[in-house]
Amino acid sequence: MFKEMHDLFRWAWLIPALPFLSFLLIAFVTKRSKGLSSTVSILAILTALGLAIAIGLGIIQSGAEIVEHPVVVSANWLTIGGLKIDFGTIVDPLSGMMLFVVTLVASMVQIYSLGYMHGDKGWSRYYAYQSLFASSMLGMVLATNLLQLFIFWELVGLCSYLLIGFWYFKVSAREAAKKAFITTRVGDFGLLLGILFLYNKFGTLDFTALSAALSTSLQNVAVVGTAGYVTVMAFLIFMGPMGKSGQFPLHVWLPDAMEGPTPVSALIHAATMVVAGVYLVAKMYFLFQASPTALQFVAGIGAFTAIFAASIAIAQDDIKRILAYSTLSQLGYMIFALGVGSYSGSMFHLMTHAFFKALMFLGAGSVIHAMHEKQNIWDMGGLWKKMPITGTTFFIGVLAISGIPPFAGFWSKDEILANALQNGHPIIYAVGLFTAFLTAFYMSRLFFVAFMGPEKPENHPHESPLTMTIPLVILAFFSVFGGFAALPEHNFNFFVHFGEYEAEAMNWGLAGISVIAGLLGIGLAYYIYIKEAISAESIVARFPVPYKILKNKYYIDELYLWIIHNIMDGLAKILYFFDIYIVDGIINGIALLTRGSAKGLRRMSTGQLQTYAMVFFFAVVVIFMVFAFGEGQLSSLNPLAMLGGVK
């Protein structure tokens, strides 16, 4: 069976190639035709989705063979001295899962955009960017080596910049795009250093070869230099995911990325930009496993980001910002899962999160569309009656992210929490459990206020068109049933396993605790916002300082601005002083000296022969005097010889 599937896997390159081709067609051929541009883009991504499904089914049928022997198709791309870089595709269970997730979400987003972006002047440009974005992420997923991955990694960053700033006439959109681009560059600089260090030590950037070389080197520490060097490389590599996946302290760009069109937010948060970092850590997991210190750091950063972002979300009122901070929190879940050794749990949560987060972002877009661009949840109310499809599917997303069975989020979140406790990380488990409670609370708060709160007479919402509601229904289906892939008989853990795997029975005790945490969060939100047993205003009045801190996101943005304006500006002034008065002073001093000497010589150049004769006479006298009185000391210098005479 594996040999039969092998020919199919060799065509994986078509999956990123199709949307890239549609990008070229839109950019150079169909850009003046809105209908043709969207048709070309959607047909390309749907065809890519079909190929991804076929490859996914082929991987399942191939069984253990594809796990142990991934299918690599590559050709030499670049050879410089001893550096040989191939360009190709690798098909294994992890890349197969990612291909399906990315193409499915990208397809739903592009179909949804037919309704949401209707009438926008930048229609063709929008679909061109969408195609390039999907192609870049798919190319990154299939990369066979770190350099190829880094190229597509940067293309993903470029596309996010273009789409976040899509409405470039808005100052806020332009600023958000620049903020995202610059912040992620900080992490990418560390990633690039890590790639260079890896090549310097192992002489290869190929994933398979790197894994083998690292395994061999760890048996002979002298080859690596020190065991700590592996930790340094892991830290540098992790800087890239910290930026791309919005991990503290490089998280500040993600909430502001909401300035782009809402379908863009769905694509960035669910299946492309932000999950690229999680995917890279999973791809380089062999490096992190070689350093327990690095794994502890990954777990700590992820856990802190999860609870940090969740605490901010409970005080936000903008529907898209609440979802943005929930994304940060869930990314923290995926990262700390990798840190505590829950590799399959992290990848499973990446998949389920893509379904329900895309669903909720597109649902939020449907609400914003119906509310004529209003985004404050307190300006909404009673939307479920007016928008039953949007309301029902959004509620499914809320239950999924809250970890309520049998929805998809329950299975993946429970696996992460169980693995954290079983692998000896009780503090991480406690943080994850409390984060689950907060998540259920703030997502239920959003739903109860916007969809079940009192209607506002000034609002006249209506259900969105089919082009927008059909993607919601499809994503809702996966948000309900996607979690069943985790059941032992479906072997998801084996499908994306890292190392040896044995199916374990469901731990219903731990699962029950996580469900109770989710139900408590939903119950508390219901108690406050539906029953109004305690008014939200009274809570704010009683705890004004904590509320203000959470509302202002712990003042992290203000802190960064203070650092830039004070420390960086101070450093800039010091460098300015050095440049103007030291560097320029030396250069200008030499110029002044040269100019002064030239003026002196010019004054001597009078054109009068008697003046020249007098100067010559005095010069000869000085030379002979030096020769006469300092012969012993200046024996090495012969003035007569210099004048053409004989000693």
C-alpha positions, 0 to 999 in steps of 0.5 A: 500500500505504501508503494502505491501511495508513494506516487501520490505523495510525490505530487505534494508540491502542487498544493503550494504551487496552485495558490501561488499560480493563482497569485501570479494570474491575479497579479498580472492577468485578472486584476481588473476583473473582480469575478475572475480574480476571486474565481481563480483564487477559490478554485486553486485553494479548493483544488489544493484542499482536494489534494491535501485530503487525498494525501491525508487519506494516503498517509492513514492507509500507509500506516507505520511505514510513512512514520518511519520513512517520510517521502522526500522529493527534492532537487539541488537548489544551491551549492556554494563551496561545501554548502549544498541546499536542496529544495523539495517537499517532505510528506509525513503525518505532521505535514499531512495534518497541517496541509489539511488544516491550512487548505480547509481554513483558507478555503472557508475564508476565501469563500466567506470573503465573497460576502464580507469583502463585497464592494471593497475596491481592493478586491483583486489585491485582497485575493492575490494576497490571500493566495500568496499567504496560503501558498507561503504557509503550505510551502513552509509546511512541506519544507525539507530543510531549515533554509527553505522553511525560513524563506517561506517563514519570511514570506508568511510574515510579509503576507501578514504585513500586507493583509494587516495593512490591507486598508492602508488608508487607515492610520491604525492599519498601517501602524498595526502592520508595521508593529507586526512586521518589526516585532516579529523581526526581533524573533526572526533575528534569533531564529536566523542566528540559530540556523547559522549556529546549527549549520556551523556545528553540523554542516547541514540544514536538512531536518532528517540529517540534523536529527541524526547528526545531533543524536550522534553528537550527543553521544560524543559531547566533544563534537558539539563543544558543550551540552550547553551549546545545544541549549543555546541553539534551542533558545535561538530557534525558539525566538522565532516561534516567540515572535510568530506565535505571539509568546510573551514578551513578543506578543504585543503585535497580535491584538493590533493585527485586528486592524485588517479585514476580519477574514484575514484575522481568521486566517492568521489566528487559525491556520497560518502566521501564529501556528507557524511558530508552534509547527517549527517547535514541533518540527525541531522537537529533536533539538528541544528534547536534547536540552531539558533546560530548553524544554523547561523554558518553553513550558514556562513561557507557554504557561505564562502566556496562556494565563497572562493573555486569558486574564487580559481577555476578561476585561476587553470589550472589542469582540475581535480583541477578545478573540485575539487574546484568546488566540494568544492564550491557546497558543500558550497552551500549545507551546507549554504542551510541547514543553511538558512532552505532550507532542501529540496533544499540542498538534491535536490542539493546533488542529482543533483550535484552527477549526473553532477559532476560524469559526468564531472569527468568521462568526465575529465578522458576520456580527460586525457585518450585520452591525455596520462595523460596530465591534464593542460587545456592549453595543450589541445584544439579542443577536441570536434571535436575529442571526440564528445561524451565526449565533448557533455556530458561534455558541458551538465555538464557545463550547469547543474552546471551553473544553465541554464534551463532546466538542473538539476542544475538550479532547485536545485540551484534556490530553494536554492537561493530563500529560502535564500532570502525568509527566511531573509538571503539577504547577503547569497543570494548575496554570492550564486548569485555571486558564481553562476556567478563565477561557470559559468565562470570558468566551461565555461573557462575550456570547451572553452579552452580544447574543443573549443580552438585551436588544438595542433598538437602534440596531437592525441586524440581519443574518449574513448571506449564504457565502458567509454562513456556509463556511460557518456551518462547515467549520462548526461541523469540525468543531463538534466532531473533529475531537473524535480523532483523538479516540484510541481507535482512530490513532491520532497520537500515532498519526503525529507521534514523536518517538514511541507511542502506546495508546492509553486509556482515557483518564476520566478523573482528570477529564472530569476536573477540566470539564468542571473548570469549564462549566464553572467559567460558563456558570459564573458568566451566566450568573453575572451577565444573564441572571445579573445576580452581581452587576458587572459595574459593581465588580469594576467599582469594587476592583478598579485598580485590577480592572484598569490594569487588565483593561490596559493590558498590564501597560506592556505597550506603554512600557515598551514605548517608554523604553524606546523613548527614554533608553533608546533615545538616550542611547541615540543621543550618545551615539549622535554626540560620538558621531558629530563631535568625535568621528566628524570632529576627527574628519573635519579636523584633518580637513581643516589641517589640510586646508590650513596647510594649503593656504600657507603654501598658497601664500608662499606661491607668490610668483616672484623668483627672489622669494623662491630663491630665498626659501630654497637658500634657507632650506639648504642651510637648515639641512646642512646645519642638521647634518653638521650638528647631528651627524652621529645621531642621524647617520642613517639619514644622509642629506647629501645623498638626498640632494644627489651628492656624495658623502 
